[in-house]
């Protein structure tokens, strides 16, 4: 069997394998399906072709030494797993052009080399740059907010305000002013407190509908200041609680949830529940919130990328 040299997550410049294996062995490895042509200049190991690390490495090798990962791909490498992974996002200077590919999104902008870090051997933009770009340019606002919450949630609470301030500076100083308003709006919502991307999405839906913003992860305490319950979202003045029922988290907890809700009601709380169907069509939830909070929502402005 042909012994392949170490690659960048299973991605190789074709010329390197040509020199290492020889043209016949390289052709045989491709013909046998062990290697796959990614593009004219790059090949990848078939068994690793679905890995984002491998696809990111291949995209960087294809785009050249000045290419760097950004946007969804960069924040994913930094640990924000809510980012989309079906495309690799790379950044190039305006003096470069790359042939479009459906699995690669190319962003053209000049960048400061000081903002480039290496993660798992891959050139990537620093987290605050990539996340600010995602907040301003992402078509999927809920994904961008979920990534911001994950980034903040990974920090100690005392460091979150400083990181948000860094993000605010990144947004305010973007050369491309488009999307700044969206970026500021999403950054204001980000707290690091929601415990899942679905909860971040639920908060965004509530905010965009114009309802008063709830407090995430609100602590219900007894007279001795001991925490009794922690609510996903709460409007304390109105004594309204909103719990998100993720399928896995609540599958075997129906009776416990009912007992919890009953205890909250005895304490004067009105408990609402939402699930994934409300993320797709929030009309039922909006009606319940309007009744519970004493009035219809005021629609906020729409945001465009």
NORBEL-V880944 format. One record per pair of residues at least 4 apart in sequence whose ideal C-beta (glycine too) atoms are under 8 Angstrom apart, sorted by sequence separation. I is the first residue (numbers start at 1). GAP is how many residues later the second one is. D is the distance in Angstrom with one decimal. If there is no record, write none. Layout:
# NORBEL-V880944
i=I gap=GAP d=D
i=I gap=GAP d=D
This chain:
# NORBEL-V880944
i=7 gap=4 d=5.7
i=8 gap=4 d=7.4
i=12 gap=4 d=5.5
i=13 gap=4 d=7.5
i=14 gap=4 d=6.0
i=15 gap=4 d=6.4
i=16 gap=4 d=6.1
i=17 gap=4 d=5.3
i=18 gap=4 d=7.4
i=21 gap=4 d=3.9
i=22 gap=4 d=6.7
i=23 gap=4 d=6.2
i=24 gap=4 d=6.3
i=25 gap=4 d=6.4
i=26 gap=4 d=6.6
i=27 gap=4 d=6.0
i=28 gap=4 d=6.0
i=30 gap=4 d=7.6
i=38 gap=4 d=4.3
i=44 gap=4 d=6.5
i=45 gap=4 d=7.0
i=50 gap=4 d=7.8
i=51 gap=4 d=6.7
i=52 gap=4 d=5.9
i=53 gap=4 d=6.3
i=54 gap=4 d=6.3
i=55 gap=4 d=6.3
i=56 gap=4 d=6.5
i=57 gap=4 d=6.4
i=58 gap=4 d=6.2
i=59 gap=4 d=6.1
i=63 gap=4 d=3.4
i=69 gap=4 d=4.6
i=70 gap=4 d=4.9
i=71 gap=4 d=7.2
i=72 gap=4 d=6.2
i=73 gap=4 d=6.6
i=74 gap=4 d=6.5
i=76 gap=4 d=6.0
i=92 gap=4 d=4.2
i=100 gap=4 d=7.7
i=111 gap=4 d=5.8
i=118 gap=4 d=6.7
i=125 gap=4 d=4.5
i=126 gap=4 d=7.0
i=127 gap=4 d=5.7
i=128 gap=4 d=6.1
i=129 gap=4 d=6.5
i=130 gap=4 d=6.4
i=131 gap=4 d=6.3
i=132 gap=4 d=6.4
i=133 gap=4 d=5.6
i=134 gap=4 d=4.8
i=140 gap=4 d=6.6
i=141 gap=4 d=6.3
i=142 gap=4 d=6.2
i=143 gap=4 d=6.4
i=144 gap=4 d=6.5
i=145 gap=4 d=6.3
i=146 gap=4 d=6.4
i=147 gap=4 d=6.3
i=148 gap=4 d=6.3
i=149 gap=4 d=5.8
i=150 gap=4 d=6.5
i=151 gap=4 d=7.4
i=155 gap=4 d=4.5
i=156 gap=4 d=7.8
i=159 gap=4 d=6.1
i=160 gap=4 d=6.2
i=161 gap=4 d=6.4
i=162 gap=4 d=6.6
i=163 gap=4 d=6.5
i=164 gap=4 d=6.3
i=165 gap=4 d=6.7
i=166 gap=4 d=6.6
i=167 gap=4 d=6.4
i=168 gap=4 d=6.2
i=169 gap=4 d=6.0
i=170 gap=4 d=7.0
i=179 gap=4 d=5.7
i=180 gap=4 d=6.4
i=181 gap=4 d=6.4
i=182 gap=4 d=6.3
i=183 gap=4 d=6.1
i=184 gap=4 d=6.4
i=185 gap=4 d=7.0
i=186 gap=4 d=6.5
i=195 gap=4 d=5.8
i=196 gap=4 d=7.4
i=197 gap=4 d=6.3
i=198 gap=4 d=6.4
i=199 gap=4 d=6.6
i=200 gap=4 d=6.5
i=201 gap=4 d=6.4
i=202 gap=4 d=6.5
i=203 gap=4 d=6.2
i=204 gap=4 d=6.0
i=205 gap=4 d=6.3
i=207 gap=4 d=7.3
i=214 gap=4 d=7.6
i=221 gap=4 d=5.3
i=222 gap=4 d=5.1
i=235 gap=4 d=7.6
i=245 gap=4 d=7.3
i=246 gap=4 d=6.3
i=247 gap=4 d=6.0
i=249 gap=4 d=7.3
i=250 gap=4 d=7.1
i=253 gap=4 d=5.3
i=254 gap=4 d=6.4
i=255 gap=4 d=6.5
i=256 gap=4 d=6.3
i=257 gap=4 d=6.2
i=258 gap=4 d=6.4
i=259 gap=4 d=6.5
i=260 gap=4 d=6.5
i=261 gap=4 d=6.3
i=262 gap=4 d=6.6
i=263 gap=4 d=6.7
i=265 gap=4 d=6.1
i=274 gap=4 d=4.1
i=275 gap=4 d=7.9
i=276 gap=4 d=6.9
i=277 gap=4 d=6.6
i=278 gap=4 d=5.2
i=282 gap=4 d=5.4
i=283 gap=4 d=6.6
i=284 gap=4 d=6.6
i=285 gap=4 d=6.2
i=286 gap=4 d=6.2
i=287 gap=4 d=6.6
i=288 gap=4 d=6.0
i=289 gap=4 d=5.6
i=7 gap=5 d=4.6
i=12 gap=5 d=5.0
i=18 gap=5 d=6.0
i=21 gap=5 d=4.8
i=29 gap=5 d=4.6
i=30 gap=5 d=4.9
i=37 gap=5 d=7.9
i=38 gap=5 d=6.1
i=44 gap=5 d=5.4
i=49 gap=5 d=6.3
i=50 gap=5 d=7.9
i=69 gap=5 d=4.7
i=75 gap=5 d=4.2
i=76 gap=5 d=6.6
i=92 gap=5 d=7.8
i=111 gap=5 d=7.2
i=118 gap=5 d=6.1
i=119 gap=5 d=4.9
i=125 gap=5 d=4.4
i=138 gap=5 d=6.3
i=155 gap=5 d=5.3
i=174 gap=5 d=7.7
i=194 gap=5 d=3.6
i=206 gap=5 d=4.9
i=221 gap=5 d=6.1
i=235 gap=5 d=4.4
i=245 gap=5 d=4.4
i=264 gap=5 d=4.0
i=265 gap=5 d=7.3
i=274 gap=5 d=7.6
i=290 gap=5 d=6.3
i=29 gap=6 d=4.5
i=30 gap=6 d=7.2
i=37 gap=6 d=5.7
i=38 gap=6 d=5.0
i=48 gap=6 d=4.4
i=49 gap=6 d=7.3
i=92 gap=6 d=6.4
i=98 gap=6 d=7.6
i=100 gap=6 d=7.3
i=117 gap=6 d=8.0
i=118 gap=6 d=7.1
i=124 gap=6 d=7.2
i=138 gap=6 d=4.1
i=174 gap=6 d=6.3
i=194 gap=6 d=4.6
i=207 gap=6 d=6.0
i=221 gap=6 d=5.4
i=222 gap=6 d=5.5
i=234 gap=6 d=6.9
i=265 gap=6 d=6.4
i=278 gap=6 d=6.4
i=290 gap=6 d=4.8
i=5 gap=7 d=7.8
i=30 gap=7 d=6.5
i=36 gap=7 d=6.5
i=60 gap=7 d=5.1
i=76 gap=7 d=4.1
i=116 gap=7 d=5.7
i=117 gap=7 d=5.8
i=206 gap=7 d=7.3
i=220 gap=7 d=7.1
i=221 gap=7 d=6.4
i=234 gap=7 d=5.1
i=250 gap=7 d=6.3
i=264 gap=7 d=5.3
i=278 gap=7 d=4.4
i=290 gap=7 d=6.6
i=4 gap=8 d=7.9
i=18 gap=8 d=5.6
i=21 gap=8 d=7.0
i=35 gap=8 d=4.8
i=36 gap=8 d=5.5
i=59 gap=8 d=7.4
i=60 gap=8 d=7.7
i=69 gap=8 d=6.6
i=75 gap=8 d=5.0
i=90 gap=8 d=7.9
i=98 gap=8 d=5.1
i=116 gap=8 d=7.1
i=117 gap=8 d=7.7
i=125 gap=8 d=7.7
i=152 gap=8 d=4.9
i=155 gap=8 d=5.9
i=172 gap=8 d=7.1
i=194 gap=8 d=8.0
i=206 gap=8 d=6.8
i=219 gap=8 d=4.9
i=220 gap=8 d=5.1
i=233 gap=8 d=7.2
i=234 gap=8 d=7.3
i=289 gap=8 d=7.2
i=17 gap=9 d=5.2
i=26 gap=9 d=7.5
i=35 gap=9 d=7.0
i=36 gap=9 d=7.6
i=45 gap=9 d=7.3
i=60 gap=9 d=7.0
i=76 gap=9 d=6.2
i=116 gap=9 d=6.4
i=117 gap=9 d=5.5
i=134 gap=9 d=7.9
i=135 gap=9 d=4.9
i=171 gap=9 d=5.7
i=174 gap=9 d=7.9
i=194 gap=9 d=6.3
i=220 gap=9 d=4.3
i=232 gap=9 d=7.8
i=233 gap=9 d=4.2
i=35 gap=10 d=6.3
i=36 gap=10 d=4.9
i=44 gap=10 d=5.7
i=59 gap=10 d=7.9
i=73 gap=10 d=7.2
i=115 gap=10 d=5.7
i=116 gap=10 d=7.4
i=134 gap=10 d=4.8
i=135 gap=10 d=7.8
i=203 gap=10 d=7.7
i=219 gap=10 d=7.8
i=220 gap=10 d=7.3
i=231 gap=10 d=4.6
i=232 gap=10 d=6.2
i=233 gap=10 d=7.8
i=261 gap=10 d=4.4
i=5 gap=11 d=7.4
i=34 gap=11 d=7.0
i=35 gap=11 d=6.6
i=44 gap=11 d=7.9
i=72 gap=11 d=4.2
i=115 gap=11 d=5.0
i=152 gap=11 d=6.4
i=203 gap=11 d=7.4
i=219 gap=11 d=5.6
i=220 gap=11 d=6.4
i=231 gap=11 d=7.5
i=232 gap=11 d=5.0
i=233 gap=11 d=7.8
i=274 gap=11 d=5.3
i=286 gap=11 d=6.3
i=5 gap=12 d=7.6
i=14 gap=12 d=7.7
i=17 gap=12 d=7.9
i=34 gap=12 d=6.2
i=72 gap=12 d=5.0
i=73 gap=12 d=7.7
i=96 gap=12 d=7.4
i=151 gap=12 d=7.2
i=152 gap=12 d=7.1
i=171 gap=12 d=4.2
i=218 gap=12 d=7.1
i=219 gap=12 d=7.9
i=231 gap=12 d=6.7
i=232 gap=12 d=5.1
i=245 gap=12 d=7.6
i=261 gap=12 d=7.9
i=4 gap=13 d=7.6
i=30 gap=13 d=6.8
i=33 gap=13 d=5.6
i=36 gap=13 d=5.8
i=44 gap=13 d=8.0
i=56 gap=13 d=5.7
i=72 gap=13 d=7.2
i=134 gap=13 d=6.1
i=135 gap=13 d=6.3
i=171 gap=13 d=6.1
i=203 gap=13 d=6.7
i=217 gap=13 d=5.9
i=218 gap=13 d=4.5
i=272 gap=13 d=7.4
i=44 gap=14 d=5.2
i=73 gap=14 d=7.9
i=90 gap=14 d=6.5
i=92 gap=14 d=6.1
i=94 gap=14 d=5.4
i=111 gap=14 d=6.9
i=115 gap=14 d=5.0
i=189 gap=14 d=6.0
i=217 gap=14 d=7.3
i=220 gap=14 d=7.9
i=243 gap=14 d=7.5
i=5 gap=15 d=5.3
i=72 gap=15 d=7.3
i=73 gap=15 d=5.2
i=74 gap=15 d=7.0
i=87 gap=15 d=7.7
i=88 gap=15 d=6.6
i=89 gap=15 d=7.9
i=90 gap=15 d=7.5
i=91 gap=15 d=7.9
i=92 gap=15 d=7.4
i=93 gap=15 d=7.1
i=94 gap=15 d=7.2
i=189 gap=15 d=6.5
i=217 gap=15 d=7.1
i=218 gap=15 d=7.1
i=42 gap=16 d=5.0
i=73 gap=16 d=4.5
i=87 gap=16 d=5.6
i=88 gap=16 d=5.1
i=89 gap=16 d=4.7
i=90 gap=16 d=5.8
i=91 gap=16 d=4.9
i=92 gap=16 d=5.6
i=93 gap=16 d=7.4
i=94 gap=16 d=6.5
i=131 gap=16 d=6.3
i=168 gap=16 d=7.4
i=171 gap=16 d=6.6
i=216 gap=16 d=6.9
i=218 gap=16 d=3.5
i=257 gap=16 d=8.0
i=272 gap=16 d=5.2
i=4 gap=17 d=7.8
i=26 gap=17 d=7.9
i=56 gap=17 d=5.7
i=72 gap=17 d=5.2
i=73 gap=17 d=7.5
i=86 gap=17 d=7.2
i=87 gap=17 d=6.3
i=88 gap=17 d=7.2
i=90 gap=17 d=7.1
i=91 gap=17 d=7.7
i=93 gap=17 d=5.4
i=131 gap=17 d=6.1
i=199 gap=17 d=7.3
i=216 gap=17 d=5.7
i=272 gap=17 d=7.0
i=17 gap=18 d=7.6
i=71 gap=18 d=3.8
i=87 gap=18 d=4.9
i=89 gap=18 d=6.5
i=91 gap=18 d=6.2
i=93 gap=18 d=7.5
i=111 gap=18 d=7.6
i=186 gap=18 d=7.6
i=189 gap=18 d=5.8
i=215 gap=18 d=7.0
i=218 gap=18 d=6.6
i=243 gap=18 d=7.9
i=2 gap=19 d=6.2
i=39 gap=19 d=7.6
i=42 gap=19 d=4.8
i=69 gap=19 d=7.2
i=70 gap=19 d=5.3
i=148 gap=19 d=7.6
i=168 gap=19 d=6.3
i=214 gap=19 d=3.8
i=215 gap=19 d=5.2
i=38 gap=20 d=4.4
i=41 gap=20 d=7.3
i=42 gap=20 d=5.0
i=69 gap=20 d=6.6
i=70 gap=20 d=6.6
i=71 gap=20 d=7.9
i=91 gap=20 d=6.0
i=131 gap=20 d=5.9
i=167 gap=20 d=5.6
i=214 gap=20 d=5.7
i=215 gap=20 d=7.5
i=272 gap=20 d=6.3
i=41 gap=21 d=6.3
i=52 gap=21 d=7.1
i=56 gap=21 d=7.6
i=69 gap=21 d=5.9
i=70 gap=21 d=4.1
i=214 gap=21 d=5.3
i=215 gap=21 d=6.5
i=68 gap=22 d=6.7
i=69 gap=22 d=7.4
i=185 gap=22 d=8.0
i=194 gap=22 d=5.5
i=195 gap=22 d=7.4
i=270 gap=22 d=5.3
i=2 gap=23 d=5.4
i=12 gap=23 d=8.0
i=39 gap=23 d=5.0
i=67 gap=23 d=5.0
i=68 gap=23 d=5.0
i=164 gap=23 d=6.4
i=193 gap=23 d=4.0
i=194 gap=23 d=7.6
i=212 gap=23 d=6.4
i=218 gap=23 d=7.6
i=241 gap=23 d=6.1
i=38 gap=24 d=6.8
i=52 gap=24 d=6.7
i=67 gap=24 d=7.0
i=127 gap=24 d=6.3
i=189 gap=24 d=7.6
i=193 gap=24 d=4.5
i=4 gap=25 d=7.7
i=67 gap=25 d=5.7
i=191 gap=25 d=5.8
i=2 gap=26 d=7.3
i=14 gap=26 d=7.6
i=15 gap=26 d=7.5
i=17 gap=26 d=6.4
i=66 gap=26 d=6.8
i=107 gap=26 d=7.5
i=164 gap=26 d=7.0
i=214 gap=26 d=8.0
i=2 gap=27 d=5.5
i=11 gap=27 d=6.9
i=14 gap=27 d=5.4
i=63 gap=27 d=5.5
i=66 gap=27 d=6.4
i=206 gap=27 d=7.7
i=13 gap=28 d=6.3
i=14 gap=28 d=6.4
i=214 gap=28 d=6.4
i=241 gap=28 d=5.1
i=243 gap=28 d=6.7
i=245 gap=28 d=5.6
i=247 gap=28 d=7.7
i=13 gap=29 d=6.3
i=14 gap=29 d=5.6
i=59 gap=29 d=4.3
i=63 gap=29 d=6.2
i=67 gap=29 d=8.0
i=239 gap=29 d=5.2
i=240 gap=29 d=7.2
i=241 gap=29 d=7.0
i=242 gap=29 d=8.0
i=243 gap=29 d=7.3
i=244 gap=29 d=7.8
i=245 gap=29 d=7.0
i=246 gap=29 d=7.7
i=247 gap=29 d=7.1
i=4 gap=30 d=8.0
i=12 gap=30 d=6.9
i=60 gap=30 d=6.7
i=66 gap=30 d=6.9
i=107 gap=30 d=7.9
i=202 gap=30 d=8.0
i=203 gap=30 d=7.0
i=239 gap=30 d=5.0
i=240 gap=30 d=5.1
i=241 gap=30 d=4.8
i=242 gap=30 d=4.8
i=243 gap=30 d=5.1
i=244 gap=30 d=5.4
i=245 gap=30 d=4.5
i=246 gap=30 d=7.8
i=11 gap=31 d=6.2
i=12 gap=31 d=5.5
i=59 gap=31 d=5.4
i=160 gap=31 d=7.7
i=202 gap=31 d=7.4
i=229 gap=31 d=6.4
i=239 gap=31 d=6.3
i=241 gap=31 d=6.8
i=242 gap=31 d=7.5
i=243 gap=31 d=7.4
i=244 gap=31 d=7.1
i=2 gap=32 d=7.2
i=11 gap=32 d=7.6
i=12 gap=32 d=7.2
i=56 gap=32 d=5.0
i=64 gap=32 d=7.2
i=135 gap=32 d=7.3
i=160 gap=32 d=5.4
i=238 gap=32 d=7.8
i=240 gap=32 d=6.8
i=242 gap=32 d=6.4
i=11 gap=33 d=4.8
i=52 gap=33 d=5.0
i=55 gap=33 d=5.2
i=63 gap=33 d=7.6
i=72 gap=33 d=8.0
i=199 gap=33 d=6.0
i=10 gap=34 d=5.6
i=11 gap=34 d=7.9
i=71 gap=34 d=7.1
i=91 gap=34 d=6.6
i=199 gap=34 d=7.8
i=229 gap=34 d=7.5
i=10 gap=35 d=3.9
i=63 gap=35 d=5.6
i=128 gap=35 d=7.1
i=132 gap=35 d=5.3
i=136 gap=35 d=6.1
i=157 gap=35 d=7.7
i=228 gap=35 d=7.7
i=229 gap=35 d=6.5
i=52 gap=36 d=7.4
i=62 gap=36 d=7.6
i=71 gap=36 d=6.4
i=131 gap=36 d=6.3
i=135 gap=36 d=6.8
i=10 gap=37 d=7.6
i=70 gap=37 d=5.8
i=155 gap=37 d=6.8
i=195 gap=37 d=7.6
i=7 gap=38 d=7.2
i=10 gap=38 d=3.7
i=128 gap=38 d=4.8
i=132 gap=38 d=3.6
i=136 gap=38 d=6.4
i=148 gap=38 d=6.5
i=152 gap=38 d=5.8
i=154 gap=38 d=7.8
i=194 gap=38 d=7.8
i=9 gap=39 d=6.8
i=10 gap=39 d=7.8
i=128 gap=39 d=5.5
i=131 gap=39 d=8.0
i=132 gap=39 d=5.1
i=148 gap=39 d=6.6
i=152 gap=39 d=6.5
i=153 gap=39 d=3.9
i=136 gap=40 d=7.8
i=152 gap=40 d=2.9
i=153 gap=40 d=7.2
i=202 gap=40 d=7.7
i=4 gap=41 d=7.3
i=10 gap=41 d=7.1
i=78 gap=41 d=7.0
i=129 gap=41 d=6.1
i=133 gap=41 d=8.0
i=137 gap=41 d=7.8
i=141 gap=41 d=6.9
i=145 gap=41 d=5.0
i=149 gap=41 d=5.4
i=151 gap=41 d=7.6
i=153 gap=41 d=7.8
i=9 gap=42 d=6.6
i=62 gap=42 d=7.9
i=77 gap=42 d=4.5
i=128 gap=42 d=5.4
i=132 gap=42 d=7.1
i=136 gap=42 d=7.4
i=137 gap=42 d=5.2
i=144 gap=42 d=5.7
i=148 gap=42 d=3.8
i=149 gap=42 d=6.7
i=150 gap=42 d=7.9
i=202 gap=42 d=5.6
i=11 gap=43 d=5.6
i=63 gap=43 d=7.6
i=68 gap=43 d=6.8
i=77 gap=43 d=6.8
i=136 gap=43 d=3.3
i=149 gap=43 d=5.6
i=9 gap=44 d=4.2
i=10 gap=44 d=4.6
i=135 gap=44 d=7.8
i=136 gap=44 d=6.1
i=145 gap=44 d=5.9
i=149 gap=44 d=7.3
i=220 gap=44 d=7.1
i=9 gap=45 d=4.6
i=59 gap=45 d=5.2
i=77 gap=45 d=6.6
i=141 gap=45 d=6.2
i=145 gap=45 d=6.1
i=149 gap=45 d=5.0
i=199 gap=45 d=5.2
i=11 gap=46 d=3.9
i=78 gap=46 d=7.5
i=136 gap=46 d=6.0
i=198 gap=46 d=6.0
i=9 gap=47 d=7.5
i=10 gap=47 d=7.4
i=11 gap=47 d=4.1
i=77 gap=47 d=5.3
i=135 gap=47 d=7.1
i=136 gap=47 d=3.8
i=150 gap=47 d=7.7
i=220 gap=47 d=7.1
i=242 gap=47 d=7.7
i=9 gap=48 d=4.4
i=13 gap=48 d=5.7
i=55 gap=48 d=6.9
i=68 gap=48 d=5.4
i=135 gap=48 d=4.1
i=146 gap=48 d=7.7
i=149 gap=48 d=7.8
i=196 gap=48 d=7.5
i=198 gap=48 d=6.0
i=8 gap=49 d=4.1
i=12 gap=49 d=7.6
i=78 gap=49 d=4.4
i=220 gap=49 d=7.5
i=240 gap=49 d=7.8
i=7 gap=50 d=7.8
i=11 gap=50 d=5.7
i=74 gap=50 d=4.6
i=196 gap=50 d=6.1
i=73 gap=51 d=7.6
i=74 gap=51 d=4.8
i=80 gap=51 d=7.4
i=83 gap=51 d=7.5
i=132 gap=51 d=6.4
i=135 gap=51 d=4.8
i=146 gap=51 d=3.7
i=149 gap=51 d=4.8
i=8 gap=52 d=7.8
i=75 gap=52 d=6.6
i=78 gap=52 d=7.1
i=135 gap=52 d=6.0
i=148 gap=52 d=8.0
i=240 gap=52 d=4.7
i=8 gap=53 d=6.9
i=69 gap=53 d=6.0
i=74 gap=53 d=7.4
i=78 gap=53 d=7.9
i=240 gap=53 d=6.2
i=69 gap=54 d=6.5
i=70 gap=54 d=7.5
i=143 gap=54 d=7.4
i=146 gap=54 d=4.0
i=238 gap=54 d=6.8
i=68 gap=55 d=4.6
i=69 gap=55 d=4.3
i=70 gap=55 d=4.6
i=74 gap=55 d=7.9
i=75 gap=55 d=5.0
i=142 gap=55 d=7.5
i=145 gap=55 d=4.8
i=146 gap=55 d=6.6
i=238 gap=55 d=5.6
i=67 gap=56 d=7.1
i=68 gap=56 d=6.3
i=69 gap=56 d=6.8
i=74 gap=56 d=3.6
i=75 gap=56 d=5.3
i=84 gap=56 d=6.9
i=145 gap=56 d=7.4
i=238 gap=56 d=7.1
i=68 gap=57 d=5.8
i=235 gap=57 d=8.0
i=142 gap=58 d=6.5
i=145 gap=58 d=7.3
i=235 gap=58 d=6.4
i=70 gap=59 d=7.5
i=71 gap=59 d=5.9
i=75 gap=59 d=5.9
i=84 gap=59 d=6.1
i=142 gap=59 d=4.0
i=145 gap=59 d=5.3
i=70 gap=60 d=5.2
i=83 gap=60 d=6.6
i=69 gap=61 d=7.9
i=82 gap=61 d=5.8
i=39 gap=62 d=7.8
i=60 gap=62 d=6.5
i=71 gap=62 d=5.4
i=72 gap=62 d=6.4
i=142 gap=62 d=5.2
i=60 gap=63 d=6.3
i=70 gap=63 d=6.1
i=71 gap=63 d=5.3
i=141 gap=63 d=6.2
i=142 gap=63 d=7.9
i=57 gap=64 d=7.6
i=82 gap=64 d=3.7
i=83 gap=64 d=5.4
i=57 gap=65 d=6.2
i=82 gap=65 d=5.1
i=56 gap=66 d=5.6
i=71 gap=66 d=7.0
i=72 gap=66 d=7.6
i=80 gap=66 d=7.8
i=109 gap=66 d=7.3
i=53 gap=67 d=6.2
i=71 gap=67 d=7.5
i=80 gap=67 d=4.0
i=109 gap=67 d=7.2
i=82 gap=68 d=5.7
i=53 gap=69 d=7.1
i=81 gap=69 d=6.9
i=80 gap=70 d=4.5
i=72 gap=71 d=7.7
i=79 gap=71 d=7.0
i=80 gap=71 d=5.5
i=75 gap=72 d=5.0
i=79 gap=72 d=7.6
i=202 gap=72 d=6.0
i=78 gap=73 d=7.1
i=205 gap=73 d=7.9
i=209 gap=73 d=7.1
i=205 gap=74 d=6.8
i=72 gap=75 d=8.0
i=79 gap=75 d=6.0
i=211 gap=75 d=7.9
i=75 gap=76 d=7.1
i=202 gap=76 d=7.5
i=202 gap=77 d=6.5
i=205 gap=77 d=5.2
i=209 gap=77 d=5.9
i=198 gap=78 d=6.8
i=201 gap=78 d=5.5
i=211 gap=78 d=5.6
i=205 gap=80 d=7.8
i=198 gap=81 d=6.5
i=212 gap=81 d=6.7
i=211 gap=82 d=6.6
i=206 gap=83 d=7.2
i=211 gap=86 d=4.8
i=210 gap=87 d=4.0
i=209 gap=88 d=4.4
i=210 gap=88 d=3.7
i=210 gap=89 d=5.0
i=209 gap=90 d=6.8
i=210 gap=90 d=5.0
i=209 gap=91 d=7.4
i=208 gap=92 d=5.4
i=207 gap=93 d=6.9
i=9 gap=111 d=7.3
i=9 gap=112 d=7.2
i=8 gap=113 d=6.0
i=9 gap=113 d=7.7
i=8 gap=114 d=7.7
i=82 gap=115 d=4.2
i=82 gap=118 d=7.5
i=185 gap=118 d=6.6
i=182 gap=121 d=4.1
i=181 gap=122 d=6.7
i=182 gap=122 d=7.6
i=182 gap=123 d=7.3
i=179 gap=126 d=5.9
i=178 gap=127 d=7.2
i=141 gap=162 d=6.8
i=139 gap=166 d=5.6
i=138 gap=167 d=7.3
i=137 gap=168 d=5.8
